[in-house]
Amino acid sequence: MRSGVKSGESKIMSACIEIERKFLIPRPPALEGVPSTQLRQGYIATGSTEVRLRDADGSYTLTCKRGDGLVRREEEIEIDATQFSALWTLTEGQRIDKTRYRIPQGELLIELDVYHDSLSPLIVAEVEFKSEAASASFSLPDYFGDEVTEDKRYKNKTLALEGIPHG
């Protein structure tokens, strides 16, 4: 069992404030040799509190997010494969599959998500910051396109429900 959680147990991983900006990537940099993780995630609740189930290469988490835009509250617990399988059925029709690449950028980490299936060819970059000031002073790499942090159409839960935004 890769998740490190014994069957039937859950482990609280984090409860924090997330400060994150999101950008479209019209032409990604070369990704050969860049560390990546295969992610599949589904949504159990998609209202003002988002409940997400994620499989990251065999590590399973259940995450609750509250709020919109740049600053959000996030709580996450690690679950085992049995718990994941039991809950996964609840996400039917509300799922996404993507490959996440981790690109160091100074002291920051760019998480570049390449979406699959009906969301292809969408590519989005997310960058988390320690403060709103750090977020505001971030210098964009040349390959970044439009910022979509405040555009709810590009939230993963919306992509899972509605597909790629048009217009």
Chimera marker file (.cmm) of the C-alpha trace (Angstrom):
<marker_set name="trace">
<marker id="1" x="0.000" y="0.000" z="0.000" r="1" g="1" b="0" radius="0.5"/>
<marker id="2" x="1.717" y="3.160" z="-1.233" r="1" g="1" b="0" radius="0.5"/>
<marker id="3" x="-0.284" y="5.742" z="0.686" r="1" g="1" b="0" radius="0.5"/>
<marker id="4" x="1.262" y="4.936" z="4.074" r="1" g="1" b="0" radius="0.5"/>
<marker id="5" x="-2.182" y="4.655" z="5.659" r="1" g="1" b="0" radius="0.5"/>
<marker id="6" x="-3.365" y="1.342" z="7.072" r="1" g="1" b="0" radius="0.5"/>
<marker id="7" x="-6.674" y="0.014" z="5.815" r="1" g="1" b="0" radius="0.5"/>
<marker id="8" x="-9.582" y="1.776" z="7.495" r="1" g="1" b="0" radius="0.5"/>
<marker id="9" x="-7.438" y="4.599" z="8.891" r="1" g="1" b="0" radius="0.5"/>
<marker id="10" x="-7.145" y="8.222" z="7.861" r="1" g="1" b="0" radius="0.5"/>
<marker id="11" x="-4.307" y="10.606" z="8.552" r="1" g="1" b="0" radius="0.5"/>
<marker id="12" x="-4.684" y="14.385" z="8.763" r="1" g="1" b="0" radius="0.5"/>
<marker id="13" x="-2.055" y="15.840" z="6.468" r="1" g="1" b="0" radius="0.5"/>
<marker id="14" x="-2.619" y="19.583" z="6.535" r="1" g="1" b="0" radius="0.5"/>
<marker id="15" x="-4.955" y="22.417" z="7.307" r="1" g="1" b="0" radius="0.5"/>
<marker id="16" x="-3.820" y="25.702" z="5.856" r="1" g="1" b="0" radius="0.5"/>
<marker id="17" x="-4.517" y="28.833" z="3.914" r="1" g="1" b="0" radius="0.5"/>
<marker id="18" x="-3.607" y="28.404" z="0.252" r="1" g="1" b="0" radius="0.5"/>
<marker id="19" x="-2.373" y="31.430" z="-1.713" r="1" g="1" b="0" radius="0.5"/>
<marker id="20" x="-2.258" y="30.391" z="-5.342" r="1" g="1" b="0" radius="0.5"/>
<marker id="21" x="-2.257" y="31.982" z="-8.792" r="1" g="1" b="0" radius="0.5"/>
<marker id="22" x="-3.285" y="30.134" z="-11.956" r="1" g="1" b="0" radius="0.5"/>
<marker id="23" x="-2.273" y="30.790" z="-15.578" r="1" g="1" b="0" radius="0.5"/>
<marker id="24" x="-3.057" y="29.368" z="-18.996" r="1" g="1" b="0" radius="0.5"/>
<marker id="25" x="-0.061" y="27.906" z="-20.819" r="1" g="1" b="0" radius="0.5"/>
<marker id="26" x="-0.442" y="28.332" z="-24.591" r="1" g="1" b="0" radius="0.5"/>
<marker id="27" x="2.974" y="26.798" z="-25.392" r="1" g="1" b="0" radius="0.5"/>
<marker id="28" x="4.623" y="24.831" z="-22.576" r="1" g="1" b="0" radius="0.5"/>
<marker id="29" x="8.378" y="24.587" z="-22.125" r="1" g="1" b="0" radius="0.5"/>
<marker id="30" x="10.129" y="21.299" z="-22.917" r="1" g="1" b="0" radius="0.5"/>
<marker id="31" x="8.922" y="18.810" z="-20.298" r="1" g="1" b="0" radius="0.5"/>
<marker id="32" x="11.228" y="15.898" z="-21.083" r="1" g="1" b="0" radius="0.5"/>
<marker id="33" x="12.940" y="14.810" z="-17.853" r="1" g="1" b="0" radius="0.5"/>
<marker id="34" x="10.777" y="17.078" z="-15.659" r="1" g="1" b="0" radius="0.5"/>
<marker id="35" x="9.404" y="15.189" z="-12.602" r="1" g="1" b="0" radius="0.5"/>
<marker id="36" x="5.725" y="14.398" z="-13.021" r="1" g="1" b="0" radius="0.5"/>
<marker id="37" x="2.798" y="12.710" z="-11.303" r="1" g="1" b="0" radius="0.5"/>
<marker id="38" x="-0.313" y="11.185" z="-12.845" r="1" g="1" b="0" radius="0.5"/>
<marker id="39" x="-3.384" y="12.599" z="-11.100" r="1" g="1" b="0" radius="0.5"/>
<marker id="40" x="-6.983" y="11.557" z="-11.248" r="1" g="1" b="0" radius="0.5"/>
<marker id="41" x="-9.387" y="13.480" z="-9.131" r="1" g="1" b="0" radius="0.5"/>
<marker id="42" x="-13.102" y="13.608" z="-8.641" r="1" g="1" b="0" radius="0.5"/>
<marker id="43" x="-15.465" y="15.892" z="-6.797" r="1" g="1" b="0" radius="0.5"/>
<marker id="44" x="-17.980" y="14.758" z="-4.190" r="1" g="1" b="0" radius="0.5"/>
<marker id="45" x="-19.267" y="18.241" z="-3.361" r="1" g="1" b="0" radius="0.5"/>
<marker id="46" x="-18.937" y="21.234" z="-5.649" r="1" g="1" b="0" radius="0.5"/>
<marker id="47" x="-20.735" y="24.038" z="-3.827" r="1" g="1" b="0" radius="0.5"/>
<marker id="48" x="-19.042" y="26.782" z="-1.811" r="1" g="1" b="0" radius="0.5"/>
<marker id="49" x="-17.133" y="24.014" z="-0.026" r="1" g="1" b="0" radius="0.5"/>
<marker id="50" x="-15.364" y="21.814" z="-2.543" r="1" g="1" b="0" radius="0.5"/>
<marker id="51" x="-14.685" y="18.188" z="-1.555" r="1" g="1" b="0" radius="0.5"/>
<marker id="52" x="-12.063" y="16.553" z="-3.762" r="1" g="1" b="0" radius="0.5"/>
<marker id="53" x="-10.866" y="12.966" z="-3.928" r="1" g="1" b="0" radius="0.5"/>
<marker id="54" x="-7.398" y="12.471" z="-5.483" r="1" g="1" b="0" radius="0.5"/>
<marker id="55" x="-5.195" y="9.583" z="-6.571" r="1" g="1" b="0" radius="0.5"/>
<marker id="56" x="-1.625" y="10.805" z="-7.120" r="1" g="1" b="0" radius="0.5"/>
<marker id="57" x="0.296" y="7.779" z="-8.392" r="1" g="1" b="0" radius="0.5"/>
<marker id="58" x="-1.198" y="5.572" z="-5.656" r="1" g="1" b="0" radius="0.5"/>
<marker id="59" x="-1.286" y="8.127" z="-2.811" r="1" g="1" b="0" radius="0.5"/>
<marker id="60" x="-4.867" y="8.963" z="-1.893" r="1" g="1" b="0" radius="0.5"/>
<marker id="61" x="-6.230" y="12.150" z="-0.336" r="1" g="1" b="0" radius="0.5"/>
<marker id="62" x="-9.554" y="13.709" z="0.542" r="1" g="1" b="0" radius="0.5"/>
<marker id="63" x="-9.432" y="17.509" z="0.471" r="1" g="1" b="0" radius="0.5"/>
<marker id="64" x="-11.918" y="20.215" z="1.492" r="1" g="1" b="0" radius="0.5"/>
<marker id="65" x="-11.441" y="23.707" z="0.054" r="1" g="1" b="0" radius="0.5"/>
<marker id="66" x="-13.398" y="26.822" z="0.991" r="1" g="1" b="0" radius="0.5"/>
<marker id="67" x="-13.373" y="30.188" z="-0.700" r="1" g="1" b="0" radius="0.5"/>
<marker id="68" x="-12.564" y="31.464" z="-4.176" r="1" g="1" b="0" radius="0.5"/>
<marker id="69" x="-9.762" y="33.280" z="-5.929" r="1" g="1" b="0" radius="0.5"/>
<marker id="70" x="-6.246" y="33.918" z="-4.677" r="1" g="1" b="0" radius="0.5"/>
<marker id="71" x="-6.655" y="32.913" z="-1.001" r="1" g="1" b="0" radius="0.5"/>
<marker id="72" x="-8.536" y="29.766" z="0.042" r="1" g="1" b="0" radius="0.5"/>
<marker id="73" x="-8.790" y="27.564" z="3.134" r="1" g="1" b="0" radius="0.5"/>
<marker id="74" x="-7.706" y="23.961" z="2.539" r="1" g="1" b="0" radius="0.5"/>
<marker id="75" x="-7.876" y="20.872" z="4.757" r="1" g="1" b="0" radius="0.5"/>
<marker id="76" x="-6.530" y="17.529" z="3.597" r="1" g="1" b="0" radius="0.5"/>
<marker id="77" x="-6.438" y="13.993" z="4.954" r="1" g="1" b="0" radius="0.5"/>
<marker id="78" x="-4.652" y="10.949" z="3.615" r="1" g="1" b="0" radius="0.5"/>
<marker id="79" x="-6.897" y="7.931" z="3.045" r="1" g="1" b="0" radius="0.5"/>
<marker id="80" x="-6.210" y="4.339" z="2.027" r="1" g="1" b="0" radius="0.5"/>
<marker id="81" x="-7.001" y="2.594" z="-1.278" r="1" g="1" b="0" radius="0.5"/>
<marker id="82" x="-10.154" y="0.951" z="0.102" r="1" g="1" b="0" radius="0.5"/>
<marker id="83" x="-11.573" y="4.278" z="1.291" r="1" g="1" b="0" radius="0.5"/>
<marker id="84" x="-10.649" y="5.884" z="-2.024" r="1" g="1" b="0" radius="0.5"/>
<marker id="85" x="-12.420" y="3.140" z="-4.014" r="1" g="1" b="0" radius="0.5"/>
<marker id="86" x="-15.546" y="3.398" z="-1.871" r="1" g="1" b="0" radius="0.5"/>
<marker id="87" x="-15.745" y="7.177" z="-2.353" r="1" g="1" b="0" radius="0.5"/>
<marker id="88" x="-14.650" y="7.233" z="-6.012" r="1" g="1" b="0" radius="0.5"/>
<marker id="89" x="-18.056" y="5.981" z="-7.176" r="1" g="1" b="0" radius="0.5"/>
<marker id="90" x="-19.582" y="9.214" z="-5.796" r="1" g="1" b="0" radius="0.5"/>
<marker id="91" x="-17.539" y="11.273" z="-8.271" r="1" g="1" b="0" radius="0.5"/>
<marker id="92" x="-19.007" y="9.767" z="-11.459" r="1" g="1" b="0" radius="0.5"/>
<marker id="93" x="-19.336" y="12.522" z="-14.079" r="1" g="1" b="0" radius="0.5"/>
<marker id="94" x="-17.228" y="14.921" z="-11.983" r="1" g="1" b="0" radius="0.5"/>
<marker id="95" x="-13.672" y="13.759" z="-12.703" r="1" g="1" b="0" radius="0.5"/>
<marker id="96" x="-10.477" y="14.941" z="-14.340" r="1" g="1" b="0" radius="0.5"/>
<marker id="97" x="-7.246" y="13.235" z="-15.356" r="1" g="1" b="0" radius="0.5"/>
<marker id="98" x="-4.014" y="15.161" z="-15.769" r="1" g="1" b="0" radius="0.5"/>
<marker id="99" x="-0.255" y="14.935" z="-15.601" r="1" g="1" b="0" radius="0.5"/>
<marker id="100" x="1.354" y="17.378" z="-13.165" r="1" g="1" b="0" radius="0.5"/>
<marker id="101" x="4.900" y="18.539" z="-13.869" r="1" g="1" b="0" radius="0.5"/>
<marker id="102" x="6.936" y="20.226" z="-11.116" r="1" g="1" b="0" radius="0.5"/>
<marker id="103" x="9.166" y="23.012" z="-12.420" r="1" g="1" b="0" radius="0.5"/>
<marker id="104" x="11.427" y="24.872" z="-9.934" r="1" g="1" b="0" radius="0.5"/>
<marker id="105" x="11.353" y="28.664" z="-10.340" r="1" g="1" b="0" radius="0.5"/>
<marker id="106" x="13.756" y="30.215" z="-7.829" r="1" g="1" b="0" radius="0.5"/>
<marker id="107" x="12.301" y="29.518" z="-4.375" r="1" g="1" b="0" radius="0.5"/>
<marker id="108" x="8.916" y="28.685" z="-5.900" r="1" g="1" b="0" radius="0.5"/>
<marker id="109" x="7.520" y="25.613" z="-7.599" r="1" g="1" b="0" radius="0.5"/>
<marker id="110" x="5.428" y="25.830" z="-10.753" r="1" g="1" b="0" radius="0.5"/>
<marker id="111" x="2.924" y="22.990" z="-11.017" r="1" g="1" b="0" radius="0.5"/>
<marker id="112" x="2.116" y="22.630" z="-14.690" r="1" g="1" b="0" radius="0.5"/>
<marker id="113" x="-0.988" y="20.530" z="-15.350" r="1" g="1" b="0" radius="0.5"/>
<marker id="114" x="-1.485" y="18.883" z="-18.747" r="1" g="1" b="0" radius="0.5"/>
<marker id="115" x="-5.108" y="17.726" z="-18.930" r="1" g="1" b="0" radius="0.5"/>
<marker id="116" x="-6.205" y="14.528" z="-20.676" r="1" g="1" b="0" radius="0.5"/>
<marker id="117" x="-9.314" y="13.100" z="-22.315" r="1" g="1" b="0" radius="0.5"/>
<marker id="118" x="-12.082" y="15.655" z="-22.939" r="1" g="1" b="0" radius="0.5"/>
<marker id="119" x="-9.992" y="18.446" z="-21.353" r="1" g="1" b="0" radius="0.5"/>
<marker id="120" x="-7.078" y="18.049" z="-23.779" r="1" g="1" b="0" radius="0.5"/>
<marker id="121" x="-5.287" y="20.239" z="-24.980" r="1" g="1" b="0" radius="0.5"/>
<marker id="122" x="-5.753" y="22.440" z="-21.890" r="1" g="1" b="0" radius="0.5"/>
<marker id="123" x="-2.532" y="23.243" z="-19.985" r="1" g="1" b="0" radius="0.5"/>
<marker id="124" x="-2.567" y="25.328" z="-16.796" r="1" g="1" b="0" radius="0.5"/>
<marker id="125" x="0.154" y="26.383" z="-14.357" r="1" g="1" b="0" radius="0.5"/>
<marker id="126" x="-0.442" y="26.904" z="-10.637" r="1" g="1" b="0" radius="0.5"/>
<marker id="127" x="2.007" y="28.648" z="-8.326" r="1" g="1" b="0" radius="0.5"/>
<marker id="128" x="1.591" y="28.684" z="-4.528" r="1" g="1" b="0" radius="0.5"/>
<marker id="129" x="2.987" y="31.521" z="-2.420" r="1" g="1" b="0" radius="0.5"/>
<marker id="130" x="3.802" y="32.061" z="1.251" r="1" g="1" b="0" radius="0.5"/>
<marker id="131" x="2.157" y="35.505" z="1.257" r="1" g="1" b="0" radius="0.5"/>
<marker id="132" x="-0.038" y="37.759" z="-0.846" r="1" g="1" b="0" radius="0.5"/>
<marker id="133" x="2.942" y="40.126" z="-1.185" r="1" g="1" b="0" radius="0.5"/>
<marker id="134" x="5.048" y="37.326" z="-2.687" r="1" g="1" b="0" radius="0.5"/>
<marker id="135" x="2.178" y="36.553" z="-5.042" r="1" g="1" b="0" radius="0.5"/>
<marker id="136" x="1.968" y="40.173" z="-6.188" r="1" g="1" b="0" radius="0.5"/>
<marker id="137" x="5.715" y="40.408" z="-6.883" r="1" g="1" b="0" radius="0.5"/>
<marker id="138" x="5.931" y="37.164" z="-8.886" r="1" g="1" b="0" radius="0.5"/>
<marker id="139" x="7.687" y="37.584" z="-12.258" r="1" g="1" b="0" radius="0.5"/>
<marker id="140" x="5.939" y="35.524" z="-14.901" r="1" g="1" b="0" radius="0.5"/>
<marker id="141" x="7.998" y="33.135" z="-17.021" r="1" g="1" b="0" radius="0.5"/>
<marker id="142" x="7.874" y="33.865" z="-20.758" r="1" g="1" b="0" radius="0.5"/>
<marker id="143" x="5.732" y="30.816" z="-21.494" r="1" g="1" b="0" radius="0.5"/>
<marker id="144" x="2.873" y="31.908" z="-19.178" r="1" g="1" b="0" radius="0.5"/>
<marker id="145" x="-0.303" y="33.132" z="-20.848" r="1" g="1" b="0" radius="0.5"/>
<marker id="146" x="-3.384" y="34.796" z="-19.378" r="1" g="1" b="0" radius="0.5"/>
<marker id="147" x="-3.982" y="34.678" z="-15.638" r="1" g="1" b="0" radius="0.5"/>
<marker id="148" x="-7.179" y="32.816" z="-14.710" r="1" g="1" b="0" radius="0.5"/>
<marker id="149" x="-6.912" y="32.846" z="-10.908" r="1" g="1" b="0" radius="0.5"/>
<marker id="150" x="-10.239" y="34.650" z="-10.510" r="1" g="1" b="0" radius="0.5"/>
<marker id="151" x="-11.949" y="32.927" z="-13.456" r="1" g="1" b="0" radius="0.5"/>
<marker id="152" x="-14.154" y="30.222" z="-11.933" r="1" g="1" b="0" radius="0.5"/>
<marker id="153" x="-14.406" y="28.455" z="-15.308" r="1" g="1" b="0" radius="0.5"/>
<marker id="154" x="-10.817" y="27.248" z="-14.806" r="1" g="1" b="0" radius="0.5"/>
<marker id="155" x="-11.313" y="25.786" z="-11.344" r="1" g="1" b="0" radius="0.5"/>
<marker id="156" x="-10.736" y="22.039" z="-11.492" r="1" g="1" b="0" radius="0.5"/>
<marker id="157" x="-14.200" y="21.324" z="-10.125" r="1" g="1" b="0" radius="0.5"/>
<marker id="158" x="-15.755" y="23.445" z="-12.904" r="1" g="1" b="0" radius="0.5"/>
<marker id="159" x="-13.593" y="21.754" z="-15.534" r="1" g="1" b="0" radius="0.5"/>
<marker id="160" x="-14.747" y="18.370" z="-14.192" r="1" g="1" b="0" radius="0.5"/>
<marker id="161" x="-18.400" y="19.391" z="-14.457" r="1" g="1" b="0" radius="0.5"/>
<marker id="162" x="-18.485" y="21.605" z="-17.558" r="1" g="1" b="0" radius="0.5"/>
<marker id="163" x="-15.362" y="20.903" z="-19.623" r="1" g="1" b="0" radius="0.5"/>
<marker id="164" x="-13.061" y="23.400" z="-21.329" r="1" g="1" b="0" radius="0.5"/>
<marker id="165" x="-14.395" y="26.988" z="-21.248" r="1" g="1" b="0" radius="0.5"/>
<marker id="166" x="-15.298" y="28.536" z="-24.592" r="1" g="1" b="0" radius="0.5"/>
<marker id="167" x="-15.146" y="32.241" z="-25.299" r="1" g="1" b="0" radius="0.5"/>
<link id1="1" id2="2" r="1" g="1" b="0" radius="0.2"/>
<link id1="2" id2="3" r="1" g="1" b="0" radius="0.2"/>
<link id1="3" id2="4" r="1" g="1" b="0" radius="0.2"/>
<link id1="4" id2="5" r="1" g="1" b="0" radius="0.2"/>
<link id1="5" id2="6" r="1" g="1" b="0" radius="0.2"/>
<link id1="6" id2="7" r="1" g="1" b="0" radius="0.2"/>
<link id1="7" id2="8" r="1" g="1" b="0" radius="0.2"/>
<link id1="8" id2="9" r="1" g="1" b="0" radius="0.2"/>
<link id1="9" id2="10" r="1" g="1" b="0" radius="0.2"/>
<link id1="10" id2="11" r="1" g="1" b="0" radius="0.2"/>
<link id1="11" id2="12" r="1" g="1" b="0" radius="0.2"/>
<link id1="12" id2="13" r="1" g="1" b="0" radius="0.2"/>
<link id1="13" id2="14" r="1" g="1" b="0" radius="0.2"/>
<link id1="14" id2="15" r="1" g="1" b="0" radius="0.2"/>
<link id1="15" id2="16" r="1" g="1" b="0" radius="0.2"/>
<link id1="16" id2="17" r="1" g="1" b="0" radius="0.2"/>
<link id1="17" id2="18" r="1" g="1" b="0" radius="0.2"/>
<link id1="18" id2="19" r="1" g="1" b="0" radius="0.2"/>
<link id1="19" id2="20" r="1" g="1" b="0" radius="0.2"/>
<link id1="20" id2="21" r="1" g="1" b="0" radius="0.2"/>
<link id1="21" id2="22" r="1" g="1" b="0" radius="0.2"/>
<link id1="22" id2="23" r="1" g="1" b="0" radius="0.2"/>
<link id1="23" id2="24" r="1" g="1" b="0" radius="0.2"/>
<link id1="24" id2="25" r="1" g="1" b="0" radius="0.2"/>
<link id1="25" id2="26" r="1" g="1" b="0" radius="0.2"/>
<link id1="26" id2="27" r="1" g="1" b="0" radius="0.2"/>
<link id1="27" id2="28" r="1" g="1" b="0" radius="0.2"/>
<link id1="28" id2="29" r="1" g="1" b="0" radius="0.2"/>
<link id1="29" id2="30" r="1" g="1" b="0" radius="0.2"/>
<link id1="30" id2="31" r="1" g="1" b="0" radius="0.2"/>
<link id1="31" id2="32" r="1" g="1" b="0" radius="0.2"/>
<link id1="32" id2="33" r="1" g="1" b="0" radius="0.2"/>
<link id1="33" id2="34" r="1" g="1" b="0" radius="0.2"/>
<link id1="34" id2="35" r="1" g="1" b="0" radius="0.2"/>
<link id1="35" id2="36" r="1" g="1" b="0" radius="0.2"/>
<link id1="36" id2="37" r="1" g="1" b="0" radius="0.2"/>
<link id1="37" id2="38" r="1" g="1" b="0" radius="0.2"/>
<link id1="38" id2="39" r="1" g="1" b="0" radius="0.2"/>
<link id1="39" id2="40" r="1" g="1" b="0" radius="0.2"/>
<link id1="40" id2="41" r="1" g="1" b="0" radius="0.2"/>
<link id1="41" id2="42" r="1" g="1" b="0" radius="0.2"/>
<link id1="42" id2="43" r="1" g="1" b="0" radius="0.2"/>
<link id1="43" id2="44" r="1" g="1" b="0" radius="0.2"/>
<link id1="44" id2="45" r="1" g="1" b="0" radius="0.2"/>
<link id1="45" id2="46" r="1" g="1" b="0" radius="0.2"/>
<link id1="46" id2="47" r="1" g="1" b="0" radius="0.2"/>
<link id1="47" id2="48" r="1" g="1" b="0" radius="0.2"/>
<link id1="48" id2="49" r="1" g="1" b="0" radius="0.2"/>
<link id1="49" id2="50" r="1" g="1" b="0" radius="0.2"/>
<link id1="50" id2="51" r="1" g="1" b="0" radius="0.2"/>
<link id1="51" id2="52" r="1" g="1" b="0" radius="0.2"/>
<link id1="52" id2="53" r="1" g="1" b="0" radius="0.2"/>
<link id1="53" id2="54" r="1" g="1" b="0" radius="0.2"/>
<link id1="54" id2="55" r="1" g="1" b="0" radius="0.2"/>
<link id1="55" id2="56" r="1" g="1" b="0" radius="0.2"/>
<link id1="56" id2="57" r="1" g="1" b="0" radius="0.2"/>
<link id1="57" id2="58" r="1" g="1" b="0" radius="0.2"/>
<link id1="58" id2="59" r="1" g="1" b="0" radius="0.2"/>
<link id1="59" id2="60" r="1" g="1" b="0" radius="0.2"/>
<link id1="60" id2="61" r="1" g="1" b="0" radius="0.2"/>
<link id1="61" id2="62" r="1" g="1" b="0" radius="0.2"/>
<link id1="62" id2="63" r="1" g="1" b="0" radius="0.2"/>
<link id1="63" id2="64" r="1" g="1" b="0" radius="0.2"/>
<link id1="64" id2="65" r="1" g="1" b="0" radius="0.2"/>
<link id1="65" id2="66" r="1" g="1" b="0" radius="0.2"/>
<link id1="66" id2="67" r="1" g="1" b="0" radius="0.2"/>
<link id1="67" id2="68" r="1" g="1" b="0" radius="0.2"/>
<link id1="68" id2="69" r="1" g="1" b="0" radius="0.2"/>
<link id1="69" id2="70" r="1" g="1" b="0" radius="0.2"/>
<link id1="70" id2="71" r="1" g="1" b="0" radius="0.2"/>
<link id1="71" id2="72" r="1" g="1" b="0" radius="0.2"/>
<link id1="72" id2="73" r="1" g="1" b="0" radius="0.2"/>
<link id1="73" id2="74" r="1" g="1" b="0" radius="0.2"/>
<link id1="74" id2="75" r="1" g="1" b="0" radius="0.2"/>
<link id1="75" id2="76" r="1" g="1" b="0" radius="0.2"/>
<link id1="76" id2="77" r="1" g="1" b="0" radius="0.2"/>
<link id1="77" id2="78" r="1" g="1" b="0" radius="0.2"/>
<link id1="78" id2="79" r="1" g="1" b="0" radius="0.2"/>
<link id1="79" id2="80" r="1" g="1" b="0" radius="0.2"/>
<link id1="80" id2="81" r="1" g="1" b="0" radius="0.2"/>
<link id1="81" id2="82" r="1" g="1" b="0" radius="0.2"/>
<link id1="82" id2="83" r="1" g="1" b="0" radius="0.2"/>
<link id1="83" id2="84" r="1" g="1" b="0" radius="0.2"/>
<link id1="84" id2="85" r="1" g="1" b="0" radius="0.2"/>
<link id1="85" id2="86" r="1" g="1" b="0" radius="0.2"/>
<link id1="86" id2="87" r="1" g="1" b="0" radius="0.2"/>
<link id1="87" id2="88" r="1" g="1" b="0" radius="0.2"/>
<link id1="88" id2="89" r="1" g="1" b="0" radius="0.2"/>
<link id1="89" id2="90" r="1" g="1" b="0" radius="0.2"/>
<link id1="90" id2="91" r="1" g="1" b="0" radius="0.2"/>
<link id1="91" id2="92" r="1" g="1" b="0" radius="0.2"/>
<link id1="92" id2="93" r="1" g="1" b="0" radius="0.2"/>
<link id1="93" id2="94" r="1" g="1" b="0" radius="0.2"/>
<link id1="94" id2="95" r="1" g="1" b="0" radius="0.2"/>
<link id1="95" id2="96" r="1" g="1" b="0" radius="0.2"/>
<link id1="96" id2="97" r="1" g="1" b="0" radius="0.2"/>
<link id1="97" id2="98" r="1" g="1" b="0" radius="0.2"/>
<link id1="98" id2="99" r="1" g="1" b="0" radius="0.2"/>
<link id1="99" id2="100" r="1" g="1" b="0" radius="0.2"/>
<link id1="100" id2="101" r="1" g="1" b="0" radius="0.2"/>
<link id1="101" id2="102" r="1" g="1" b="0" radius="0.2"/>
<link id1="102" id2="103" r="1" g="1" b="0" radius="0.2"/>
<link id1="103" id2="104" r="1" g="1" b="0" radius="0.2"/>
<link id1="104" id2="105" r="1" g="1" b="0" radius="0.2"/>
<link id1="105" id2="106" r="1" g="1" b="0" radius="0.2"/>
<link id1="106" id2="107" r="1" g="1" b="0" radius="0.2"/>
<link id1="107" id2="108" r="1" g="1" b="0" radius="0.2"/>
<link id1="108" id2="109" r="1" g="1" b="0" radius="0.2"/>
<link id1="109" id2="110" r="1" g="1" b="0" radius="0.2"/>
<link id1="110" id2="111" r="1" g="1" b="0" radius="0.2"/>
<link id1="111" id2="112" r="1" g="1" b="0" radius="0.2"/>
<link id1="112" id2="113" r="1" g="1" b="0" radius="0.2"/>
<link id1="113" id2="114" r="1" g="1" b="0" radius="0.2"/>
<link id1="114" id2="115" r="1" g="1" b="0" radius="0.2"/>
<link id1="115" id2="116" r="1" g="1" b="0" radius="0.2"/>
<link id1="116" id2="117" r="1" g="1" b="0" radius="0.2"/>
<link id1="117" id2="118" r="1" g="1" b="0" radius="0.2"/>
<link id1="118" id2="119" r="1" g="1" b="0" radius="0.2"/>
<link id1="119" id2="120" r="1" g="1" b="0" radius="0.2"/>
<link id1="120" id2="121" r="1" g="1" b="0" radius="0.2"/>
<link id1="121" id2="122" r="1" g="1" b="0" radius="0.2"/>
<link id1="122" id2="123" r="1" g="1" b="0" radius="0.2"/>
<link id1="123" id2="124" r="1" g="1" b="0" radius="0.2"/>
<link id1="124" id2="125" r="1" g="1" b="0" radius="0.2"/>
<link id1="125" id2="126" r="1" g="1" b="0" radius="0.2"/>
<link id1="126" id2="127" r="1" g="1" b="0" radius="0.2"/>
<link id1="127" id2="128" r="1" g="1" b="0" radius="0.2"/>
<link id1="128" id2="129" r="1" g="1" b="0" radius="0.2"/>
<link id1="129" id2="130" r="1" g="1" b="0" radius="0.2"/>
<link id1="130" id2="131" r="1" g="1" b="0" radius="0.2"/>
<link id1="131" id2="132" r="1" g="1" b="0" radius="0.2"/>
<link id1="132" id2="133" r="1" g="1" b="0" radius="0.2"/>
<link id1="133" id2="134" r="1" g="1" b="0" radius="0.2"/>
<link id1="134" id2="135" r="1" g="1" b="0" radius="0.2"/>
<link id1="135" id2="136" r="1" g="1" b="0" radius="0.2"/>
<link id1="136" id2="137" r="1" g="1" b="0" radius="0.2"/>
<link id1="137" id2="138" r="1" g="1" b="0" radius="0.2"/>
<link id1="138" id2="139" r="1" g="1" b="0" radius="0.2"/>
<link id1="139" id2="140" r="1" g="1" b="0" radius="0.2"/>
<link id1="140" id2="141" r="1" g="1" b="0" radius="0.2"/>
<link id1="141" id2="142" r="1" g="1" b="0" radius="0.2"/>
<link id1="142" id2="143" r="1" g="1" b="0" radius="0.2"/>
<link id1="143" id2="144" r="1" g="1" b="0" radius="0.2"/>
<link id1="144" id2="145" r="1" g="1" b="0" radius="0.2"/>
<link id1="145" id2="146" r="1" g="1" b="0" radius="0.2"/>
<link id1="146" id2="147" r="1" g="1" b="0" radius="0.2"/>
<link id1="147" id2="148" r="1" g="1" b="0" radius="0.2"/>
<link id1="148" id2="149" r="1" g="1" b="0" radius="0.2"/>
<link id1="149" id2="150" r="1" g="1" b="0" radius="0.2"/>
<link id1="150" id2="151" r="1" g="1" b="0" radius="0.2"/>
<link id1="151" id2="152" r="1" g="1" b="0" radius="0.2"/>
<link id1="152" id2="153" r="1" g="1" b="0" radius="0.2"/>
<link id1="153" id2="154" r="1" g="1" b="0" radius="0.2"/>
<link id1="154" id2="155" r="1" g="1" b="0" radius="0.2"/>
<link id1="155" id2="156" r="1" g="1" b="0" radius="0.2"/>
<link id1="156" id2="157" r="1" g="1" b="0" radius="0.2"/>
<link id1="157" id2="158" r="1" g="1" b="0" radius="0.2"/>
<link id1="158" id2="159" r="1" g="1" b="0" radius="0.2"/>
<link id1="159" id2="160" r="1" g="1" b="0" radius="0.2"/>
<link id1="160" id2="161" r="1" g="1" b="0" radius="0.2"/>
<link id1="161" id2="162" r="1" g="1" b="0" radius="0.2"/>
<link id1="162" id2="163" r="1" g="1" b="0" radius="0.2"/>
<link id1="163" id2="164" r="1" g="1" b="0" radius="0.2"/>
<link id1="164" id2="165" r="1" g="1" b="0" radius="0.2"/>
<link id1="165" id2="166" r="1" g="1" b="0" radius="0.2"/>
<link id1="166" id2="167" r="1" g="1" b="0" radius="0.2"/>
</marker_set>
